[in-house]
Amino acid sequence: MAKRIVPCLDVKDGRTVKGVNFVDLRDAGDPVELAWQYSQQGADELVFLDITATYERRKTMVELVKAVARNVNIPFTIGGGINEIADADILLNSGADKISINSAAVRNPELIDQLAKTFGVQFVVIAVDTRCVGNQNLVHLNGGRIATEHETFKWIKEAESRGAGEILLTSMDHDGTKAGFDCGFLKQVNNQIGIPLIASGGAGNQQHFVDVFKDAGVDAALAASVFHYGEILIPDLKQTLKNNQIEVRL
């Protein structure tokens, strides 16, 4: 299986934003324009996260989702504010190929079962925001604002057992630091699950992508700011990965 490169659009108030450790957000551009650029550059998939939808207790911006969907020809995952089957149905009908849930799944784990049964496991991505607290990795909710008592690995195993088709695992400690992915923890998780794992949090240069694919064996690597600000171009990255004997779609 070819490894996937996945740009992420974190959207707030209709604009793409990016911060460090989930705070100090700054503007990164128009999500529709960025989505089109990434589709043209050869990204394998695109993730769109309405990062304040849950916190603000509202639904994802459907019209913006439709606009993005019209401008891409690659698989497109949408997350943020999805709390029930009807929410997912609207987004899939608006052009999303998969839906991503995080906080709602932790608060109501049966939602994973319901989504998998209704739409199929291939449509269900469980996003997990994790931070090291003491000597444990704990799940965080509402865009990283709320710590839970859920140990990250146990929660991922439960999500898989309930019908998650993929796990999008973001290290909050690494997010936005550009210091590299949390390869040690990603490898630990990847070795013990049977579904694809998307690594997120910490990409700063092309070598970091080489490392996470070689050292952690993940199926996909997600990044935001290095793509948004043109620090890494996807065609260049894919050529580097190929030069390092990592299979990608060119």
Protein Blocks (a to p, Z undefined) as FASTA:
>chain_A
ZZddddddddeehiacddeehiaiacebjfklmmmmmmmnopabdcdddfklmmnopadd
fklmmmmmmmpcbdcddeehiabfklmmmmmmnopabdcdfklmmmmmmlmmmmmmmnop
klpccddddddehjaccddeehhlaccfbdfklmmmmmmmnopabdcdddfklgonlnop
afklmmmmmmmccbdcddeehiabfklmmmmmmmnopabdcdfklmmnopacfklmmmmm
mmnopacdZZ
